[in-house]
Amino acid sequence: MEAKGNIVDHEYKIERDGNEVAEVSTSVVPGTATPTVSRSQPGQDDALVLAVVVCIDQMSHDVG
């Protein structure tokens, strides 16, 4: 899997073998910025996609 886009701002796509499997964007709630998986392709391992999003989110908080 590969994430492409702006990871720090939670605006990116996750691809597997060149095919997009999920799109992630930021859902802004006052005082927070939460990554939201707005689209995941059918047949994907949703738990794996969510695990990737959580890992990327954690890494983006560790930066800076």
PyMOL commands that set and color helices and strands:
alter all, ss='L'
color gray80, all
select helices_A, chain A and resi 46-62
alter helices_A, ss='H'
color red, helices_A
select strands_A, chain A and resi 2-6+11-16+19-29+32-40
alter strands_A, ss='S'
color yellow, strands_A
deselect
rebuild
show_as cartoon
